Amino acid sequence: MPWSLTDNPIAWLEPTATCNIYCEGCYRANVKNGHKPLDEVRRELETFSRFRNFDGVSIAGGIP
């Protein structure tokens, strides 16, 4: 196969757990003031780079 276990085309980053709506089927908790500090987001991106081969970052979670 042309890929390995560490290959992952899209890294998933959730910089916030705060949301302005409630969706009945949503699995996430709506955390007031749940935004991650920029340093934590930066550390997560550095971790992705160290352990995975990815082509893009999906920024998800929080306010739609």
N, C-alpha and C positions, 0 to 999 in steps of 0.2 A: 504494500500500500504506500502511496506517496506522502502520507502524513504519520505523525506519531501521537502518543497519548497527550503530549503537552501542546499540540496544535489546537487552537480554538479560534475560529475566524472572527468572533465578536466577543469582546470583554464586556461584562455587565457591570455598570457603575450606578449606584443609587446614592446621590449626594444629599437626599433629604427624605424624611419620613413624615413630612408635614403635607397635608392636603386640604383643599378648601371645599371638598365635597365628600359625601358618603355614598359609596357604591355597595349595594347589598352583597354582591359576589366577591368583593375585594378581600384578599387574604392578609393585607397589611394593616397594622395598627396605625391610626392617625395620631402622631406624636406632636403635641404643641412644642414649638421651638426645636423641632427635630432636624434642623439643618446641620450637616457635618461641617466642621471647620475646614478651610481650604488646605491646611497642612495634612489633615487626615485623607482628603481626596487625593492629594499629591502622593502620599504614601501608598494608597491603594493602587494608583496608576503605576508607581514604581514596582510594586509587587507583581502586578500583571506582567510588566516587562521582564522581570527576573525569571518568572516561572512558566510563562506561556508565550507562544508565538501567535499573535493576533493581528488581524487586518484593520479592525475598527473598534470603537467603543460605543456601546449603547447606553445612553444616559436615561435612566428610568426612575420611577418612584416619585411620590410627592404630587405636587400640584400639576394637574393635567394641562 
